[in-house]
Amino acid sequence: MATKAIANIDTVLAAAGAGLVVSLAVVVFNLMTQGHAAFNTTSDGIAWGLPVATYVFFVLTSTGLTFVASLAMVFGQKDFCPIAKRCVWLAVATLLAGFAALAFELGHPFRMLWAVPLSFQYTSAMNWMGVFYTIYLVFLLLKFSKLHSGDWDSGASRKLGLASFLSVIVAHGTLGLVFGMMAMRPFWYDGFMPVYFLATAFLSGLAFAVLATYLAYGFRQDNMPPAVRALMTGVLPKLFALARGIVLLFMAARTITGLWSNADGLEAFDWLVASPWFWIEVVAMLAAFVMLLAPGLRSQATMQVRASVLVILALFIGRYEYMVGGQVVPLFKGAWAPHFIDYTPSLTEWMLVLLALSIAFGIYAFGERRFNLGAQPGERG
């Protein structure tokens, strides 16, 4: 690893450590002194706010990173082997970051240790979501241990790669069902939602894979091994642009359909397009798409990094809008009810975003320094 790359990773690790200390101190203090009142959420209004949106963003990013790694580990696309180990480690990091955001939002997460097995709610999609994501995490850690020992192609290693891929598909599907089966929330109620989540998860995984790979090599393609450089100037940016175009089509179709429909509850789409955050999301996604359309720009490191940052920003805004948009229309409207429910995240909620980011990038940077995440088949950690 080049000297500049090491300096970049150390800077990320230091910033993540500082962010973790500050955010954890604020979150713990506010929750101990105020309880759940530290969040600007209420049971009769916006019950799931920014922390839950942060959870969804990171666990779907983990899903997407597993998809990227599976191109090599499951589907035999050897071009992706140079980033497969890094993607698996990043999938672990982002999954743990999402779990952390949700754990603090729940208030008493350790109660799940006895509440889930003793009162197993087998009809609850949310319950199964937790079960399947836990299984997925175990498979990810086992697969990473195989890759770190240099075992890429044994029968056990291939089965673990397939198990990781299949378990995240199931976990991802149950996450989509948590929202997609809520008939009383028309903004969420959609059998197509798990598929939409799959597409946006893959795009998020590609964006994090691009950003992390450039971080690891000091944002210079000259520092990359030939196989990595070939991937970053060849098939990966093309796949990144294709995924972005597909997600843009999904966004347009969903928004146009929501605005056209007059079904009760879908006026949430009027709230959506009136929000400046929606237009920031659209502009960021379009700008990232345009950056990688031209072959001459698509292979440039600067364009790829900028596009990945814009996509990450746009997808995070999209998760927030999706989470809040499903709740802004009151369930039982009357003359006393506002047209839309007001919600602004509190300081504690924003600190949970910083906490999750610090955990994700801190674990990633630690892995870059200790586990040789750029290892390829035939190389030990």
C-alpha positions, 0 to 999 in steps of 0.5 A: 500500500502506497504511503499516501494511501496509508495516510488516507486510511489512517485519517479515516480511522482517526476521524471515525474514532473521533466521530464515534467518541463524540456521537456515542457520548451525546447519544448515551447521555441524551437517552439516559437523561431524556429516554426516547423523548430525545427523538422527535418521533411520536407514536401518533405521528412519525414513529420511525424517523432518521435512525430507522432510515439510517438502519435501512440505508446501511443494511441495504448497502451491506446487501449491495456489497454482498451482491458485488462480492458474489459476482466473483464468489458465486457467479464466477466473474473473476474480474471482480476477485480483486475487490471481493474480499474488501466488499465482504469486509465492508458488508460486515462493517455496514451491517454492524453500523445499521444494527447499531443505529437500530439498537439505540433507536429501540431503547432496550435492544438486549431485551431481544436476547430473551424476548425473541426466543421466548415469544417468537412471533412467527407471523411477523416479517420484522421478527424474521428480518432480524433472524435472517440478518443475523444468519447473514452476518454469521455467514459473512464472517465465516466467508471472510475468515475463509478468504483471509486464510487464502481459501477462495475455491474450496467446496466449503468456501464456495458454499459459504459464498452461496449461503451468504448470497442466498441469506441476504436475498431472504433477509432483504426480502423480509425487510422489503415486506416489513414496509411493502405489506403495510396496507394502511400506509399507501406510500409503502404498500407495494409488492414491487418494493423488495425488487426496488430495494434490491436495485437500490441496494446493488447501486449502493454497494457499487458506490461504496465499493468504488469509494473504498477501493480508491481510498485504499490506493490513495485515489490514484489508479497508478497505485493499483495492481494491474487486475484492480486497475483493469477492473476500475477502468473497465467493467465496473464503471460500466456496471455502475452507470447501468445500475444508476440508470435502472434506479433512475427509471425506478424512481421516475416510475414510482414518483409519476405513478404516485402523483397520478393516483388519487388514492387516499394516502398517496398525497404523500407524493405531493409532500415528496416533490415539494421537498427540496431534499427530493430535488437534491436527490434527483440532481445528485443521481442525474449528475452521477449518471451523466459523469459516467456516460462518456467513455473518456470520463467513465474511466477517470478516477476523479469522476468515479469518486465524485459519482460514488459520493453523489450516489451515496448522498442521493440514496441516503436522502432517498431512504430518509424520504421513503421512511418519513414519506410513508408516515406524513399522512395521518392514519385517521384524518379528520378536521383536527388533523394536519394535512401532513405531519411535521417532523424534524430530526433531533440532535440525538438522531443526527448523532446516530447517523454520525455514530453509524458512519463512524462505525462503518468507516472505522471498521473498514479502515481497521480492516485495510490496515490489518487484513490486506483487503486487496488480497486475491485468489492464492494470496493469504491475508 
